[in-house]
Amino acid sequence: MRTLRPLHWILLCLIVVPALRAQDSAIEEALNRANTAIDEIVAVPSDERTVENTLLAFDDAVARFFEDSQRIAFMAQVSTDAEERERGRKADQAQGEWFIRLTKREDLYEAMKELEGSDRAPKDGEPKRLLEQLLRDFRREGMGLSEEKRNRILEIDNQLNELGIDFRRRISEDESVLFLTPEEVKGTTESFRSTLERADDVYIWPVKGPAIFQIYNQCQVPDTRLKMVAAVARRAGSQNVTTLEKMIALRAEKAKLLGYANHVDYQTETRMAKNAKAVADFYEDLRPKLRKKAKQDYAELLAAKRKDTGDASAELEAWDVRYYQNWLMREKYSVDTEAIRAYFPMEAVTDGLFRITQTLYGLEYKDVTDQADTWHDDVKLFEVWDKASNELMGKFYLDLYPRPNKYSHAAKFSIRLGQKRPNGERVTPIVALVCNFTKPTQDEPSLLSHDEVETYFHEFGHCLHSILGDTDVAWFSGTQVARDFVEAPSQMFENWVWDARVLKSFTKHYQTGEPLPDELIEGLIAARNLGSGLSTEGQVYLGMMDYAFHVDPKGDVDTTELASEIYSQTRMFDPLPGYFQASFGHLVGYDAGYYGYLWSLVYASDMFSRFEELGMMSPEAGRLYREKVLSKGGTRDELEMVQDFLGRESNADAFLKHLGLDAGNQ
């Protein structure tokens, strides 16, 4: 997901409705308008400062700049035209540099302090919270330090902005492929192979998206699975390793200049965790519980491999895990993960997703693609209307299929923030879901794996979190919450694809129209925690790797060596050669924050328990959740929101149950 919060997050976020082939002058015009607006705020006499002409005017200026400037920047993520992508990257850098300068404007900081010290300072509500956070974030960007230190922080921020753009660019432009013979890809599906280019009798197999998981999940040839794992570990090249290590050192230097022990302490200050120790304690408590389940998973998969191969001395390797999970799905649970794709055609999944969310939250979606100027023929645009009030809540784009040079994962991009402008005008949010699901072929529609369906629901959870936020201040719109909570609403919504009645309601065989049979649904649900210990240890590895990179006070780390060391500590396999961190895009944007995926899952699982009590398709449960959590955006403390929705204190019981860590596994 891509989101916004607070000043030091802005560099990585908000993307606005793309105007195709926009001229480079557009970014200059946006910058000029934004600078003029900020200058007008600064020029207000101190005895005339008000919430409206200073605080809300700032919020409006920032929101308008997003809407004006980033229509070009978004093209770097989705355009098929190389020149347009390059213009997008330049626009991305230009707007990032503008925000960096904004955080260093002492006159703007003084204007906010003047308001704080006056009898016109906001006393409560969103304005009070906004002023507190702005003053905090100005401090976190160097206000109060010497001019020499502030200048160095400015240099660091500009370097980090440029390095981060380069890091992401190499990932998105990586076109690594494997050349594989038909014998080497035995077990993969003919429908997928038919979409690939060939050189004589050899498949040109991309190292991205669904192509990776075809090999991991289906390929019967261990050496091919190893080749893919090794190729994934080398994506984006060693140059990205150098870039990453420069960023880590700069982040550590900035943290030290600002008085923090390390970059983790700096980043977590504004999050639920609050400090590096809380993150370390979280992992220390979870890991021994998780290891018990991982050992059970390992033994089960090892037995599966030995039975499949007939080799009683065979050992389980990292590149065997997903393959033998799928093998057990077929052999133990009678679920063929590829065969059940036939019951998940994209149209039926989308219809089901829409029907579920419209029912839960009292919404209506309208397809307005024919009125839209989209960036590709695959893209669709929908309006979201509230049924009770007949009010337009926002819009979302769907860009669901892979193509060359497109953003290579699945993400929700905020496009415009919701707000109530100072003149009373209500601005509705716009978001885009940019995904890479299995494409249609000449003979078949897009048929999703159950994993892809889960991802679709996850990202749509982000979508509705953005659109259903009901805040006056853009700064708090939708997903503008603490970084280690932002995944909770999307993770919670994954649970709907694991419910028998829900699955029965929208699955439809693309040829016969029959729903997914009961026995397949039962097998799928029974297998939910198959391999959950090993897979969650994979998440722990990523989070602890990110943590280890950034907890060093000097930031002087060999990331390849350290990643290998953390892998050995957290996984049950030997580390592979390579530099996976080079293509781990979360290290820009989620730096020192990847722990948040598991951290937020604690709250996601607990919130879902409320739906289990009230009913998964209950409009009353949906209304309560929308009112207590989704509509609040970032206007309240995240833990307070959760506990208000639950009607009790939050706990980790549901989280441990979700991971399959019941009383017998803890």
Order of alpha helices (4+ residues) and beta strands (2+ residues): alpha-alpha-alpha-alpha-alpha-alpha-alpha-beta-alpha-beta-beta-alpha-alpha-alpha-alpha-alpha-alpha-alpha-beta-beta-beta-beta-beta-beta-beta-alpha-alpha-alpha-alpha-alpha-alpha-alpha-alpha-alpha-alpha
